[in-house]
């Protein structure tokens, strides 16, 4: 296996780095669609399709963010890809982990806030 050592200002040099970047782009696009379409217009149609589709959409969006960061960390640590785009993939993973920790810990710490 060859060792790639891209400079910070270059594009990713590894296939894993590119996968991480494109999953980050997919996460960002899904996040923006979620924010500006689904949250801005909550009553699109009768709403029956939303109860079926939106949970899968949310899980797919969070999975894209989590896998993007995991692949970015693999590309950085094992394949020595030092591109700024690969470093940027850690941000969606950090956001997803922060939200998941908050979702599980807030009801334990503050039971009156549990829904």
N, C-alpha and C positions, 0 to 999 in steps of 0.2 A: 504494500500500500504506500502510495506516495504521500509525502507530507506537503500540504499546501499552506503557505503563509502569506495570505493576501494582506496588503496594506489596508489601513483603516478607510481610506477614501475610495477604494476600488469596489467593484461589484463582487458578489460572492464567487468563489472559485470552485466550490464543491456542489455536487448534486443535492446533498442534504441541506446546504445553505440556501439553495434556490427553492427547495420545497418549503423550508421555513418561511422564506420571504413571501411566496405565493399564498401560503396558508394565512399569513398575517394580513395580506391584502384581502383575502376572502373574509376574514374576521372583521376587518374594518368596513368592508362593503356591507356585510350582513348587519353589523352594528348600526351603521347609518340608516339602512332601510328600516330596521327595527325602530330607531328613534324618530325618524321623520315620516314614516308611513304608518306603522302599526300603533305607535304611541300617540301620534298626532291625530289620527282618525280612528278611534277605537270602535266605532260602530259602522264599519264597512260591511254593507249587506246585512243579512239576518244574524250573523255572528256564530252560526252553527259550525261553519268551516274553521273559525278561529280556534275553537276548543279542540279541534282535531289536529290542525296544522301547526299552530304556534308553539306548543310544547316541544315538538320535534325540531322546529326551526331554532328555538332557543338552545336546545341541547347541542344541535349541530354547530351553532355559532360559538358556544363556549368550548366545544371540542376543538374547533379550528384554532381558537386562541391558545388553548392549553397545549395542543400538539405542535403548534408553531413555535412556542417558546421551548418546548422539550427538544425539538429538532434543532433549534438555534443553539441551545446549550451543547448538544452533541457535536454540531459543526464547529463550535468555538473550542470546546475542550479536547475532543479527540481528533478532529481533522484540521485543527489550527486555522480555521477560516476567520479572519479578523475584520471582515467587511462591516461597515457601519450599518448596513441593512440587516445583517445577521444579528448584530448587537441589539438592534431595534426590536427584534422579534421577542425579546424577553419581556417587553412592556405588556403585551396582551396577556401573556401567561401570568405575570404578576397581578394584573387586574382581575383575571378569572380566579386565581387562588385567593386573593383578598376578598372577593365577593363570596366565594364558597365558605371560607373560614367565618366570615360575618354571618352568613346564613345559618351555620350550625352553632356558632358560639353565642350569638346575641340571645337566643331563647334560654340558654343555660345560665348566662350571667344576669339577664334581665327578664325574668319569667313574665312580668306584667306586659312586656312588649310582644310576647309570642302571639301568633295569630292562629 
